[in-house]
Amino acid sequence: MGSLLREQNDRGVRTDGETHHSGSRRPGTAHRPPPPSRPPHEDRSRRDRADGRGRTRASRQTTLLTAIHPPVHIDNPLWRAAGLRSCAHPMPDVGSKPMTTGAFDRSESLSSLETTQFDVVIIGGGITGVGCALDAASRGLRTALIERDDFSSGTSSKSSKLVHGGLRYLQQGEIRLVYEALHERQRLRHNAPHLVKVLPFLIPIFSSKGVVSKKLARAMGSAMWMYDFTGGARIGKLHKRVSKEEALAHFPTLPANRLMPSYLYYDARADDSRLCITVARTAALEFGATVVNGAAVTGLRKNAAGGVCGVTVQADGRTIEVSAASVVNAAGVWADDVLSFDKPEHRRTIRPAKGIHITVPWHKVRNDIAAVIPVPGDKRSVFVVPWGDFTFIGTTDTDYDGPVDEPQCTAEDIAYLLKAINGSITTEITVDDIVGTWAGLRPLVADPEASGRTADLSRRHKVSGSISGVVTITGGKLTTYREMAADTIDEILTGVLDDDARRRASKRSRTKNLRLHGAEGYDELIAAAETTSPLGGEVVRHLADRYGSDARAVLTLAESDPDLAAPLVPGLPYLRAEAVFGVRNEMARTLDDVLSRRTRARLLGRDDSAAAARSVAELIATDLDWDAAEIDRQVAEYNRLIDEERNVPQLPEVALDVALGH
């Protein structure tokens, strides 16, 4: 995608000229009230398995698609040939059906870790980890998931919030990856209609002196058709060419004097953190998985033969020895740290790539749909996405070698995005307009043969196994988490898992059409939104689009106490009832859990959320047994995080002008 827009970048497109203010529309309100072991190095695609269904489906595709290498590489040493058994304890039979009830309660989960013999324990509560937990538990495996901090607190809450194929990956030749991602996008739209929404994207075409390159026009048109052909059309709409006037109606701050007929295509969006938490709750509530946050894995347990048979956990000041027949390492950018428990001399395999986003008030951009805009002088493009009363812009893609726990947006990162947005609109956005930022690290698989740019690294995922029995999943992207999880649990079932557990478990993933928690009843709730609650249809729709049918429980809280129906943070769409629900039902443990992930207040209103921090802490203190000292500590810690985000060392004025192209 980047090179398709590069010609616009390199031809010196300017943004001076007429500012078009008519035809502006508000953005949507979706987020407001808005078998045996295989030899090593064997490639294994989920579409090429013994049942033949993958080959039959693939045979209906063109030669172009069937010739492409699959996006997953499985590397499984001969565990069984080495005589390893993963656990010293026998596994009791729990029957052929998966557990169908459970709790999402931290205290119960910690107790379960101490007393249960698990089939699989998963390290990491990001989208990949919770996806693995759901896949394993739904197959009938006794499953535990352990997260050191909070669900999605790493990369999975700091994405571009898009469920998409990735148009730019076509340019990189990753057609199979795009094909798989677009299929997963369709499954997510079916399985989580309350969370995943169709989102139109505009690709504005700019001219130089009134002329558009024919090469650029042909390349862009070909890319659009390829995207539709690869699976984009499954969303129900094909791309189309739109007039300059229609483009301006959607995005009136584009430079009218340089804008030409442009392209419109369709993808989808989702609140990444809510998706992650919903998958975790589905695994626990509907399939009996033991899921816990605030619990750090500090080591691996091994039997006399050297096989992994569990993990050691530190939680709430105590040590818990967890027994499990297999271990999945889904720790993302921390995956190498987990592997060092297994093999201290382990060489690092993750190449972190930092991506940052900035949030600005919607009225500064006034786009009612998303857009893909070029970065002047670079080979990349960035997204401009409306989110209720705000618009966020991102992302960057740069190497990162700093501390992975708290990556920060730098002045250079922010200048890069300001240069991109100010190169495509007529209203200048400054650092002072930014109301929120977030920085995440992509856990890309290091490739010594790749170019120096992380943007050129593949987003394919890799499942690998160590001789001791740790299965590690790395790479991938938010959209393909379900398939990544299925491949990982497939590997568990064909590796060191106990024979009895393999007999009990479903050999195939059950998640392709598995509706996530809250999906059932969502359509009916939306249809009756205007009459469901005295709080009004807008509030009902806002809650339904975040919680699905669980919105009724949040509504009950808000209707029972007028204080809980009030805004959590003035100027933002979240209710105080949502904070209470997050603590009571979603394992929120800290003030930051509530303001950064159970709601997205920190992303949409950094300073406003800091101003409301004490009020929010006092609201949830009773449920969390906080005394006055703990309230003070929580507020101080949240303000520390905000200060770090806010007080980014600024570039010197001259350097900033150069970065912004002034």
Secondary structure in CASP SS format (residue, H / E / C, confidence):
PFRMAT SS
TARGET T0000
AUTHOR 0000-0000-0000
METHOD secondary structure of the structure
MODEL  1
M C 1.00
G H 1.00
S H 1.00
L H 1.00
L H 1.00
R H 1.00
E H 1.00
Q H 1.00
N H 1.00
D H 1.00
R C 1.00
G C 1.00
V C 1.00
R C 1.00
T C 1.00
D C 1.00
G C 1.00
E C 1.00
T C 1.00
H C 1.00
H C 1.00
S C 1.00
G C 1.00
S C 1.00
R C 1.00
R C 1.00
P C 1.00
G C 1.00
T C 1.00
A C 1.00
H C 1.00
R C 1.00
P C 1.00
P C 1.00
P C 1.00
P C 1.00
S C 1.00
R C 1.00
P C 1.00
P C 1.00
H C 1.00
E C 1.00
D E 1.00
R C 1.00
S C 1.00
R C 1.00
R C 1.00
D C 1.00
R C 1.00
A C 1.00
D C 1.00
G C 1.00
R H 1.00
G H 1.00
R H 1.00
T H 1.00
R H 1.00
A H 1.00
S H 1.00
R C 1.00
Q C 1.00
T C 1.00
T H 1.00
L H 1.00
L H 1.00
T H 1.00
A C 1.00
I C 1.00
H C 1.00
P C 1.00
P C 1.00
V E 1.00
H E 1.00
I E 1.00
D E 1.00
N C 1.00
P C 1.00
L C 1.00
W C 1.00
R H 1.00
A H 1.00
A H 1.00
G C 1.00
L C 1.00
R C 1.00
S C 1.00
C C 1.00
A C 1.00
H C 1.00
P C 1.00
M C 1.00
P C 1.00
D C 1.00
V C 1.00
G C 1.00
S C 1.00
K C 1.00
P C 1.00
M C 1.00
T C 1.00
T C 1.00
G C 1.00
A C 1.00
F C 1.00
D C 1.00
R H 1.00
S H 1.00
E H 1.00
S H 1.00
L H 1.00
S H 1.00
S H 1.00
L H 1.00
E H 1.00
T H 1.00
T C 1.00
Q E 1.00
F E 1.00
D C 1.00
V E 1.00
V E 1.00
I E 1.00
I E 1.00
G C 1.00
G C 1.00
G C 1.00
I H 1.00
T H 1.00
G H 1.00
V H 1.00
G H 1.00
C H 1.00
A H 1.00
L H 1.00
D H 1.00
A H 1.00
A H 1.00
S H 1.00
R H 1.00
G C 1.00
L C 1.00
R C 1.00
T E 1.00
A E 1.00
L E 1.00
I E 1.00
E C 1.00
R C 1.00
D C 1.00
D C 1.00
F C 1.00
S C 1.00
S C 1.00
G C 1.00
T H 1.00
S H 1.00
S H 1.00
K C 1.00
S C 1.00
S C 1.00
K C 1.00
L E 1.00
V E 1.00
H C 1.00
G C 1.00
G C 1.00
L H 1.00
R H 1.00
Y H 1.00
L H 1.00
Q H 1.00
Q C 1.00
G C 1.00
E C 1.00
I H 1.00
R H 1.00
L H 1.00
V H 1.00
Y H 1.00
E H 1.00
A H 1.00
L H 1.00
H H 1.00
E H 1.00
R H 1.00
Q H 1.00
R H 1.00
L H 1.00
R H 1.00
H H 1.00
N H 1.00
A C 1.00
P C 1.00
H C 1.00
L C 1.00
V C 1.00
K E 1.00
V E 1.00
L E 1.00
P E 1.00
F E 1.00
L E 1.00
I E 1.00
P E 1.00
I E 1.00
F E 1.00
S C 1.00
S E 1.00
K C 1.00
G C 1.00
V E 1.00
V C 1.00
S C 1.00
K H 1.00
K H 1.00
L H 1.00
A H 1.00
R H 1.00
A H 1.00
M H 1.00
G H 1.00
S H 1.00
A H 1.00
M H 1.00
W H 1.00
M H 1.00
Y H 1.00
D H 1.00
F H 1.00
T H 1.00
G C 1.00
G H 1.00
A H 1.00
R H 1.00
I H 1.00
G C 1.00
K C 1.00
L C 1.00
H C 1.00
K E 1.00
R E 1.00
V E 1.00
S C 1.00
K H 1.00
E H 1.00
E H 1.00
A H 1.00
L H 1.00
A H 1.00
H H 1.00
F C 1.00
P C 1.00
T C 1.00
L C 1.00
P C 1.00
A C 1.00
N C 1.00
R C 1.00
L E 1.00
M E 1.00
P E 1.00
S E 1.00
Y E 1.00
L E 1.00
Y E 1.00
Y E 1.00
D E 1.00
A E 1.00
R E 1.00
A C 1.00
D C 1.00
D H 1.00
S H 1.00
R H 1.00
L H 1.00
C H 1.00
I H 1.00
T H 1.00
V H 1.00
A H 1.00
R H 1.00
T H 1.00
A H 1.00
A H 1.00
L H 1.00
E H 1.00
F H 1.00
G C 1.00
A C 1.00
T E 1.00
V E 1.00
V E 1.00
N C 1.00
G C 1.00
A C 1.00
A E 1.00
V E 1.00
T E 1.00
G E 1.00
L E 1.00
R E 1.00
K E 1.00
N C 1.00
A C 1.00
A C 1.00
G C 1.00
G C 1.00
V E 1.00
C E 1.00
G E 1.00
V E 1.00
T E 1.00
V E 1.00
Q E 1.00
A E 1.00
D C 1.00
G C 1.00
R E 1.00
T E 1.00
I E 1.00
E E 1.00
V E 1.00
S E 1.00
A E 1.00
A C 1.00
S C 1.00
V E 1.00
V E 1.00
N E 1.00
A C 1.00
A C 1.00
G H 1.00
V H 1.00
W H 1.00
A H 1.00
D H 1.00
D H 1.00
V H 1.00
L H 1.00
S H 1.00
F H 1.00
D H 1.00
K C 1.00
P C 1.00
E C 1.00
H C 1.00
R C 1.00
R C 1.00
T C 1.00
I E 1.00
R E 1.00
P E 1.00
A E 1.00
K E 1.00
G E 1.00
I E 1.00
H E 1.00
I E 1.00
T E 1.00
V E 1.00
P E 1.00
W H 1.00
H H 1.00
K H 1.00
V C 1.00
R C 1.00
N C 1.00
D C 1.00
I C 1.00
A E 1.00
A E 1.00
V E 1.00
I E 1.00
P E 1.00
V C 1.00
P C 1.00
G C 1.00
D C 1.00
K C 1.00
R C 1.00
S E 1.00
V E 1.00
F E 1.00
V E 1.00
V E 1.00
P E 1.00
W E 1.00
G C 1.00
D C 1.00
F E 1.00
T E 1.00
F E 1.00
I E 1.00
G E 1.00
T C 1.00
T C 1.00
D C 1.00
T E 1.00
D E 1.00
Y C 1.00
D C 1.00
G C 1.00
P C 1.00
V C 1.00
D C 1.00
E C 1.00
P C 1.00
Q C 1.00
C C 1.00
T C 1.00
A H 1.00
E H 1.00
D H 1.00
I H 1.00
A H 1.00
Y H 1.00
L H 1.00
L H 1.00
K H 1.00
A H 1.00
I H 1.00
N H 1.00
G C 1.00
S C 1.00
I C 1.00
T C 1.00
T C 1.00
E C 1.00
I C 1.00
T C 1.00
V H 1.00
D H 1.00
D H 1.00
I C 1.00
V C 1.00
G E 1.00
T E 1.00
W E 1.00
A E 1.00
G E 1.00
L E 1.00
R E 1.00
P E 1.00
L E 1.00
V E 1.00
A C 1.00
D C 1.00
P C 1.00
E C 1.00
A C 1.00
S C 1.00
G C 1.00
R C 1.00
T H 1.00
A H 1.00
D H 1.00
L C 1.00
S C 1.00
R C 1.00
R C 1.00
H E 1.00
K E 1.00
V E 1.00
S E 1.00
G E 1.00
S C 1.00
I C 1.00
S C 1.00
G C 1.00
V E 1.00
V E 1.00
T E 1.00
I E 1.00
T E 1.00
G E 1.00
G C 1.00
K C 1.00
L H 1.00
T H 1.00
T H 1.00
Y H 1.00
R H 1.00
E H 1.00
M H 1.00
A H 1.00
A H 1.00
D H 1.00
T H 1.00
I H 1.00
D H 1.00
E H 1.00
I H 1.00
L H 1.00
T H 1.00
G C 1.00
V C 1.00
L C 1.00
D C 1.00
D H 1.00
D H 1.00
A H 1.00
R H 1.00
R H 1.00
R H 1.00
A C 1.00
S C 1.00
K C 1.00
R C 1.00
S C 1.00
R C 1.00
T C 1.00
K C 1.00
N C 1.00
L C 1.00
R C 1.00
L C 1.00
H C 1.00
G C 1.00
A C 1.00
E C 1.00
G C 1.00
Y H 1.00
D H 1.00
E H 1.00
L H 1.00
I H 1.00
A H 1.00
A C 1.00
A H 1.00
E H 1.00
T H 1.00
T H 1.00
S C 1.00
P C 1.00
L C 1.00
G C 1.00
G H 1.00
E H 1.00
V H 1.00
V H 1.00
R H 1.00
H H 1.00
L H 1.00
A H 1.00
D H 1.00
R H 1.00
Y H 1.00
G H 1.00
S H 1.00
D H 1.00
A H 1.00
R H 1.00
A H 1.00
V H 1.00
L H 1.00
T H 1.00
L H 1.00
A H 1.00
E H 1.00
S H 1.00
D C 1.00
P H 1.00
D H 1.00
L H 1.00
A H 1.00
A C 1.00
P E 1.00
L C 1.00
V C 1.00
P C 1.00
G C 1.00
L C 1.00
P C 1.00
Y C 1.00
L E 1.00
R H 1.00
A H 1.00
E H 1.00
A H 1.00
V H 1.00
F H 1.00
G H 1.00
V H 1.00
R H 1.00
N H 1.00
E C 1.00
M C 1.00
A C 1.00
R C 1.00
T C 1.00
L H 1.00
D H 1.00
D H 1.00
V H 1.00
L H 1.00
S H 1.00
R H 1.00
R H 1.00
T C 1.00
R C 1.00
A H 1.00
R H 1.00
L H 1.00
L H 1.00
G C 1.00
R H 1.00
D H 1.00
D H 1.00
S H 1.00
A H 1.00
A H 1.00
A C 1.00
A H 1.00
R H 1.00
S H 1.00
V H 1.00
A H 1.00
E H 1.00
L H 1.00
I H 1.00
A H 1.00
T H 1.00
D H 1.00
L H 1.00
D C 1.00
W C 1.00
D C 1.00
A H 1.00
A H 1.00
E H 1.00
I H 1.00
D H 1.00
R H 1.00
Q H 1.00
V H 1.00
A H 1.00
E H 1.00
Y H 1.00
N H 1.00
R H 1.00
L H 1.00
I H 1.00
D H 1.00
E H 1.00
E H 1.00
R H 1.00
N C 1.00
V C 1.00
P C 1.00
Q C 1.00
L C 1.00
P C 1.00
E H 1.00
V H 1.00
A H 1.00
L H 1.00
D H 1.00
V H 1.00
A H 1.00
L C 1.00
G C 1.00
H C 1.00
END
